[in-house]
Amino acid sequence: MNPTYFERSGLNRFWLGFLLGLGLPLVIFLLYFLFRFQGISISEYVQILIKSDKFVHVMSLSVFPNLAPFMFFVQTDRFKSGRGIMAVTVVYAILIFALKFTM
């Protein structure tokens, strides 16, 4: 593998992995909302999840799909993007861990 090829490639950027890792769980969270709770607002959806003690569970599951792009970036030697996804996943994990004990 030629490392300079991947350096010039637009897919080997920390910020790309960070933004992808940040956005993918939000998209999954919203897709769960669209398919599971039709006819209510997003704020009502969040309130239902909080009242039923499912908010932390849904957030945990919505971070799980970050594994797919992380594995893609690692398998294709785009380690900077993989680091970005890993960094934001760790931030999500800390946030979820904190929410678990405060809610």
N, C-alpha and C positions, 0 to 999 in steps of 0.2 A: 504494500500500500504506500502510496506517495503522500506523505503528511502535508506537503504544500498544497495539494489539491483540496484537502479538507479545510485548510486554513482559508483558502480563497472562497470556498463554498459558503453560501449564505446560511446553510443549515447548522454550522458549527459555531454558534454564538450563545454565550451564557444568557443574555437577555431573552433570546428566543425560547430557550428552555424554561426560563423563569416565567415568561408570559404564558406559554403553553401550559405549564404546570399550575399556574394561577387560574387560568380561564377554563380548563377542562373540567375541574370539579364543579365550578359554578354552572357550566352548561349541563352537566349530569344532574345536578341538584334541580335545575329548572325543568329539565326533561321529566324527572320524577314527578315534579309538581304538575306538569301538563298532562301526563298520562294517569296519574293517581287521583288528583283533586281537580276535577273540572267544575267550573261554575263558581269558584271562590277566588278572592284576591290573594296575591302573594303574601300580604301581611297576615291574613287569616290563616293561610297555610302554615306560616312560621309559628303562629300562636297555637295552632292545633298540635304541631310537632312538639312544641315546648310543653304544653299542658299534658300531653300523653307520654312525656319523657322519651320521645323518639328522635329529637333534634340531633343529639350527639351521634346516634346510630346512623341516621341518614347522612350526616356530614362525613362520618367515617367511610361509609360505602361510596360516597361520591368522590372521595380522594383516591380510591382504589384504581380507577382507570388510568391514573398517571403512570402505572406500571407499563402499559403498552408503549407509549412514546419513549419512556426511559429505556426500555429494552431495545427499541428500534435504534435510538441514538447510540447506545453502547455497542450494539452489534455492528453498526456501520462506522465505528470509530469516531463518532462525533461527541467526544467526551465533554466538551464545554457545554453543549446543550443538555447533555445528561446531568451535569452538575447543577445547571439551572433548575431542572425539574426536581432533582433531589433536594436542593435548597428549599424550594417553596413547599415541597412535601413535608419536610421536617418542620417548617413553620406551621403548616396545617396541623401536623401531629401535636405540636406543643399547644396550639390553640384548642384543639379538640380535647386534649388531656386536661387543660385548665377548665374548659367548659364542663367536663364530666364531673369535676368536684365542686363547681360553683352552682350548677343547676339542680 
